[in-house]
Amino acid sequence: MEVNGSVALDVAAIRQDFPILSTTMNGKRLVYLDTAATSQKPRSVLQAMDHYYETANANVHRAAYALAEAATQALESSRATVARFIGAASANEIIFTKNATESLNLVAQAWGRANLAEGDVVVLSLLEHHANVVPWHQLAAERGITLRWIPVTTDGHLDLTDLDAILDGAKILSLTAMSNVTGAIPPIKQLVDAAHAAGAIVSLDACQYAPHLPMNVADLGADFVSFSSHKMLGPTGIGVLWGRADLLDATPPFLGGGGMILDVTTEGFIPAAVPQKFEAGTPAVAEAVGLAAAIEYLNALGMDAVRAHEEELTAYALGSLSDRFGADLTIHGPLNPAERGGVLSFAFADIHPHDLSQILDSHGVGVRPGHHCAKPLMRVLGVGATARASWYIYNDTDDIDTLSDALAAAKDFFSV
């Protein structure tokens, strides 16, 4: 079977690869709809990390004994796997960080401190996660830089009406490649081209993009791209920053310590070459191995198939939930599945999102209530919080139907 030109995913078979999905929640089949926060992990990822600890655990680089060489090989092989997955020109353009938040902080605090001064302009959007807002506020307080904001339309897209004026004189455009609230996918290439024409570089938060769509950094044209392992089937504790080689070379180190130096004297230090320059301390080797295994799992499915599956599931959710609940359901963001990812933030029947999530939990359905680390966007939407359901390769229409039935039960409960 083909969906949008891609072979349809066998969700029943995929679920068998995820041990946690065989468990129950409150006596019900677990319907996990919180992948936008963190994904579940296939058995192959867990086994790859165990195998590393059982056969190759040692500290990396410098040591000459065989076990340490095996650990170094495991880390650098994983780096190469990440590079291939995103179309990087070289594995040396891949920086391993603690998570995407650290990657975004590295751009703001290392590149930003080296390149921005009082009055310089940084452009953000009102779709951003706090991880792509707070570091720039910190730099603004320290350096007196100016923040400008791309507004959001009523249907959750970026409002590009005044884009040229907003970008005029800017040094960097830093924005999400997919909203973690509305699922909106901005016109990335258009934004990148406009920023470059204005003389600005571009940093992308691809946390919600990299796990769900084919991604080639050369095609996107951005200058920095950040994403996390734990949202794309990999372990927590490791993220990625990709950067153009010349920018990485020119950016000073973010953290200091062992592993990131070429030489240290009583007068100062000389940093190591990229990527080690940005990887102070012992790296998360097992986590890098797990991330590589996650990428291999996704590659076996095919990212085109992943995107087609999620687009089909999003269309089903938008249609079936809207048809069933009508005015009781307010969905935030674009209503065209081709313009959004598999994340649905909504208000339901005047029930507070936290109360709603507790009722859904009693039916085995895990969704996330709250502001989703996007308070500026919450203010634009005129809400304090939303309920958010998000799906991935291990979800199907049965999960959407279970969510629908649980919502109906919640409405009955609160109408009594």
N, C-alpha and C positions, 0 to 999 in steps of 0.2 A: 504493500500500500504506500502511495506517495501523498504527501501533504505539501502544497506549495513547491513542488519540484524536489522535495527531500523525502527520503524513506522515513515513514512514521516510526516513532519510538515505540518499543514494546514495553509499556509502563509496568505491566505485571512482572515481566522478567527483571526489569531494572529494580523494582522494589525488593526482589529477592537478594540483591547485592547490598542492601542496607540493613544491618542487623537491628537497628533501633526501630525500624518501621514494622517489625513483627511484634512489638510490644503493644500494650493497651494503655489508655489514659482514662482514669475514672471508669474502668470496666468496659470501655468502648474501644473500637479500632482506632488507633492513632491516625488522625488526619492532620498532618503537619503542614500548616500554612503560614510559616514564619521564616521562609528562606531569605527574605530581604534583610533579616537580622543576622541569621547564620544558617548555612546549609547543613544537611546531614552528610555523613561520611560513608562511602562505600567500603566494603570489606577489603578491597585491594589497597586502599590508602592506609587502613589500620595495619594490614599485614606488611606493607612496605616499611612503615615506621618501626614495627617490631623487628623486622629482619635487619634493619640498620643497627638497632641497639644490640641485637644478638650477635652480629657478625662484624661490624665495622666501627663501633663506638670508640672514638678518640677525638682529641682536639685537632683542628685542621691547620694546614699551612706550617711551614718551617720544619716540623719534626721529620726525621728521616726513616723511622721504622715503618714496617709494612702496614700496621693497623692504622696509623695516622695518615699514611698515603691513601689508604682505602677510604677513610673518612673525607679527605680532601677531594678525592675523585667523586664521591657521592655528592658533595656540595656543588662542585663545579659542573658535574653532569646535570644536576637539577637546574642550575642557572642556565645552561644551554637549552634545556627543555622549555623553560619559560621564554627565553629569547625566540625560539622557533614558534611558539604558540602565538606570540604577538607580532611576529614579523620584524623583530629587531635586527639591525645590521650586524650586531656583535653581542656576544654574551656579556662583554664588559660594560654594556649599557644597562645591565640589569643590576639594580641595587636591592639587596635584601634588607628589609626593615622589620620592625615589630608588627606593624599593621599599616593599613592605608593612612590612618591618622598620622602616624609618624612620617610616612612618605610626604604627606601634604605639609606637615610642619617643617620637614627638611627643606622643601621648596621655599616656604615663607621665611624661615629663620636663617637658612644658609644662603640660598640665592638672593632672597630679599634683602638681608642685611648687607650683602656685598654690592647690591645694585640699586637700592632705593634710598632716597633722601627726602627731606622735608618737602612736601608739595607734590611729590611724584604720585601718579594715579594708578590704583589697582582697581580693576573692574571685576565684580562678582555678579551673580544672579540671585534672585529671590527664591530660586529652587534649592539653594545649597544646604547641605548637611553642615552641622556646626563645625565639623572637622575642617571644612573649607571656608569657615568664617572667622572663628575665634583666633587662629594664628595671625590673620591679617589685622584683626582688632588689636592684638598684642603689639604688632609691629607699628600700627598707627599710633598707639600710645607712646611707643618708644621713639619713633622716628618722625612723627607728624605727617605720614603719608595720607593721601586722600582716597577714600573708598567710594566708588560709584556702583550703582546697582542697575542691572537689566531687569525691568519689571516683568510681571506675569499676566497673561490674559485670563479672562474668565474661564476659559476651557483648559487652563493649566499649561499652555505653551509659553515660551518666552515671547515677550512683546518686543519685536525688533524694529519698531517704527523709528526710533531715534538712535539706532545702534551706532551710526557713524559719529554722532555727537557724543555719545557715551564713551566711545573708544578714542576720541580725539585726544592726543597727547598721552595716552595710557602707556605704561611700561609692561603690564602683564594683564591678561585675561585669565581668570581662574574659575572654572565652572564644572558642573557635573555633566557627565555624558548621558546619564539617565537619572531622573528624580527617584529617590527612595520613598517618596510620598505619593506623587501622582503617576509615577511611571513614565512621565513625559520624556521623550527622546529629542533633545534639541537638534537643530540642523548643524551638526558639528563642523562639517567641512565649510559651510558658509560662514560660520562664526570664526573659525580658524583663519580663513582667507581674509576676512574683514579685519581681524586683529593684526595679522601680519602686515596688511596694507597700511595700517595705522602706526606701524613700528613697534607693536607689542608682541611679546612671546605669549604662548598659551600653555596653561597647566590644566590637565583634565583629571577630575575625580571619576575613575572608571569602575568604582566598586560594584555598581549595579549593572554595568555594561559588560565588563569582561566575562562574567560567568554565563551570559545569556545570548550574546551575539558574536558572530565572527569579528575579530578585531585585528587590524593590521596598523601598527603605529605609523608606518610610512604613508598609508592611504589617509589616515586621519589627519596627518600633517601637524599634530601638536608637538610641543617641545618637551613637555614633561607629561607622564601618564602614571597615575597611582591606582593600585587596586590591592585587595586583600585575598589571602588564600581561603579563609574560612567561609566566604560566601560562594565559593566555587568548588565545593566538595573536599577541600583541603583542610588541614588542621588550623587551629587558632595559633597565635603567637608569631606569625610571619606574614609580611606584606611585601609589596614590590613597588619600587620606583623605577620607571624607565625614563631615561633622559637622553637628549641628543649628546653625542660624545663631546662636542666642543663646549657645551654648556656645563656638563659634568666636570670636565677638566678645569674650567674657569671658576667653578663654585668651590668655596672653602669648605673644610670638613664641618660636619654638624655636631658630632660627638667626638670627644678625645679619649685616648687610652691605648690599650694594646691592640695590635692588629691593623691599626690605621696609620701607622707611621713607617717612614723609611729610616729616619734617624732622630734621636733626641739627645740634646746636650743641655748643659746648665743655662745656656742662653736662649734655647728655643727648640723647635722641632721642624722636620721636613715630612710632610704627609706622604703616604704611599700613593701609588697610582690608583686610578679608578679601576674596579669598584671598591677595593679594600679601603680606600680613603674614607668611605662613608659607612664602613662596617666595623665600628669599634667593638672590642670585646669578643667573646666567644659567640659565633653565630648560631642560629637555630638550625643545626644541621639536620636533625631528624625531621623537623617541620618542613625544611626545604625538600627532603626526600618525599614526604607526604604530599606536598604541593605538586611535585613532578608526577607522582602517581595519579593525582586528581586530574591533572592535565591529560595524561595518557588515557584516562577513563573517558573524558570529554571528547578527546580526539577520536576515540573508537566509535562514539556515537555520531560525531560530526556536528560541528557548531551550527551549520545550516539547519540540520534536523532539530537541534535544540531550540533554535529560534522559531522554526515553523511550528513545533509542538506547543510552545508557550503562546504564540500568537493565536493558534487555534483554540487553546484553552481559555485565553483571555476573551476571545470573541464569545465563547460559550458562556463564560461567567457574566460578562456584561449583558448579554441577551437574556439569559435565563433568570438572573436575579432581578433585573429591571422589569421583566414581564411579570414575575411573581409578586413583587412588592410595590411596584409603582411609586407613588409619592412618599411612601415610608422610607425609601432608600435614596440617599443622595451620594452619588459617586463623584469624587474629586478627580479632575484630570481629563485628558482627551478621551473621547468615546470611540475613536477609531483604533482598533487593535494594532494596526500597522504603525501607529504613532506613539506606542507606549510599550512598556515591559509588563511582565506578569506580576504586577503589584496593584492592589486595589484598596485605596483608602476611602472610607465611607462613613456616613452618619446613618443611623437606623432608628426610626420610630421614636425619636426623642429619648432614647435610652443612652445613658452615659457610656462612652466606649469601654471604661473599665468594668462597669456592671455587665455590659454585653459580653465582654471577653470571658467573664466568670461563668456565665450561662453556657456559652459555647464550649468552654472547657469541660463542663459537666457532660457534654455530648461527645467528648473526645476530640474536639476541634481546637487546634492551637492557633490563635491569631494574636496580633500585638496591638494593645491600645496605647495611646500616648501622643506626644508631639513628634516622635521619631527623630529627635535631634535636628529639628528644622523649624524652630520657633518663628523666625521671620516669615516663612511660608505659611505657618498656621495663622499668623495675623492677617496675611493677605486673604486666606480662605475664610476668615472670620470665625474661627473655631479655636478652642483651647487644646483639642485632641481629636484624633480620629481612631476608628478601628481599622486595622490594616491586615488584609489577607494577601499572602504572596506565595506563588507556586513555582515548581521547578520540574525537573525531568521525572521525578518519582510521583508526581500528582497527575490525576486524570479527571474526567468529568464526574466520576463517582464522588470524588472529594468535593467538587463544587456542589453537587447535589446534597451531600451531607451537610455542608456549610449552610445551604439554603434551608434544609429542614431544621437545623439548629437555630437559625434566625427566626423561623416561624415559631419555634418553641419559646424563644426568648420574648417574642411579641406577646404570645399567650400568657406567659408568666407575669409580665409587667402590666398586662391589661386587667388582671384579676383584681 
